[in-house]
Amino acid sequence: MSGNLKGKNIVLGVSGGISAYKSADLLRLLMKEGATVKVAMSANAKKFITPLTFRALSGSPVYQNVFEEIGDDAMEHIRFAEQADLMAVVPASANSIAKMAHGLADDALSTLFVSFSGKVLVAPAMNDKMYSNPAVTENINKLKSRGIFIVEPEYGKLACGAEGKGRLAELEIILKEIIAQFCQKADLAGKKIIVTAGPTREPIDPVRFISNRSSGKMGYAIASEASKRGGEVTLISGPTNLVSPPGIETLYCECAEEMRRLVFDKFSQCKALIMTAAVGDFSPENYEENKIKKNLNGGNVLKLKRNPDILSEIATRKDGQIVVGFAAESENVFENALEKLQKKSMDLIVANNIAKPEIGFGSDYNEATFIKKDQQIRYLDRMPKTELANLLLDEIAELIEVG
Ligand SMILES: Cc1cc2nc3c(=O)[nH]c(=O)nc-3n(C[C@H](O)[C@H](O)[C@H](O)COP(=O)(O)O)c2cc1C
C-alpha cells in the first residue's frame, strides 16, 4: 500500500501518554502514503517524546508552543489549521479528550484543535480504568456526536501491567481509517436505508425484562458509514449505550413489537433494510402490572410466547427493497444462516460466530461471512466493525444498482 494519501495535508496531534512514541511510526507510515504531515504536540506530550524526533522525521517545524513564533508568524495555529485536510490525534490521552470535548485551548494541541474545522480522527489510549471512567466515556461520546471519528482502543496487555481495553489501536488500523476518511464513496446518495440495531427488552413486570447481549455497535457502524456514503439513514434502535451518529434519524424502541411497528412504518419507502438488531425471539405471555413477588409459585412464574418474526413478515411485503439479515449463531453457523436466508427470502445474510470471544457482541471487531441469495459466499477475516460495515455497504450498493 502506498500513495493513498498523495497530496493530503495532515496534522498529527500528539498528546501525553505512554504510547506517544508510536506516533513517530505513524508519522512515517503517513508520509510513506504520500501525505505531508505536520505535528502538533500537547505540552505534556513533550515529556514522553521530543519535538526534535518529529521535526527530523517530518522535515517540518513542530507546533508545540502557542506563544513562540515559528518563523515570523505569531498565528501559527491558524496557519496549521487552514492548511490541513485532516487532523489525527494519536494517541489521545484522557486529558486531551476532555479538553477537545469542552473546547479548552491552553496548549498547542488543544488550541489547534479548536481552530480546526475539518475532519478529525481521534485514537484514545490509556489505562483500562481510565478508559471505562464514565467521564471519559461521556467525553468520547460528545466527540462522536460532533462527527469526530474515534478509532477505538484495543483490549490487551497495557503498559501499566494490567490487561483490559485501552491499548492504542494497531497503527495499520489507524492508518486504514485515516485513508478511509478520504475515500468516502457516494454510492448511496439519496437512497433511503433502514438499519435496526441493538437488543430488545421484553417486559416481565414494571422492573424486569428479558433481553440479550447485543451492544448495537454493528448496526450503529453501518448506519454511520451508510450516512457518510450519502444514504438517508433511519436507525431503529433498541436500548444501547451508544450515541446516535450525526445526521441520522434515530428512532428508539424497547420491545420487539415496537421495533416491528417502526420497521413496518418505514419499510415501503426504503431501498434497503439492514436488520442487525438482536430482536428477542420470546416475550412473557402476560405482562404483570405489579412487581412479581419473589416467592410466587416457588419462582415458577414465567411463561413465554414467540415474538413476531420481523424478517419473515417483511419477506411477504417486499417490493423491490434489498433485505439484509444477520445470523448470530454459536453452532452450525453456516448451515443455520443459509436456512434463515432461504426461509426469509433475504438478499444477503451476514453470518457470524458469537461463540468466539474476540468478536461479536460488545466487541469493536467482527468476523463474518456474507451469503447472497444466489449462494455466493464471501468469507471475511476479523476486522473493525466500521470496515465490515463498508464491505457490506459495497454489496448492498451493488444489489440496489442491479435492482
Ligand atoms: C508514565 C505515564 C504514562 C501515562 N500514560 C497515559 C496514557 O497512556 N493515557 C493517558 O490518558 N494518560 C496517561 N498519563 C497521564 C497523562 O500524561 C496526564 O493526564 C497528562 O495530563 C496528559 O496531558 P495532555 O493530554 O495534555 O497531553 C500517563 C502519565 C505517566 C506519568
The ligand as an ORCA input file, in Angstrom:
! r2SCAN-3c Opt
* xyz 0 1
  C       4.327      7.231     32.650
  C       2.996      7.835     32.364
  C       2.193      7.299     31.364
  C       0.944      7.838     31.077
  N       0.190      7.287     30.104
  C      -1.007      7.796     29.838
  C      -1.819      7.237     28.810
  O      -1.434      6.273     28.135
  N      -3.028      7.790     28.583
  C      -3.498      8.859     29.286
  O      -4.631      9.298     29.040
  N      -2.749      9.423     30.248
  C      -1.527      8.921     30.537
  N      -0.761      9.504     31.511
  C      -1.266     10.698     32.184
  C      -1.114     11.916     31.312
  O       0.217     12.100     30.920
  C      -1.659     13.150     32.025
  O      -3.045     13.005     32.250
  C      -1.390     14.422     31.260
  O      -2.015     15.486     31.947
  C      -1.898     14.384     29.825
  O      -1.694     15.630     29.244
  P      -2.105     16.036     27.747
  O      -3.386     15.351     27.452
  O      -2.257     17.497     27.805
  O      -1.014     15.613     26.855
  C       0.493      8.969     31.813
  C       1.309      9.526     32.791
  C       2.534      8.974     33.063
  C       3.393      9.599     34.122
*
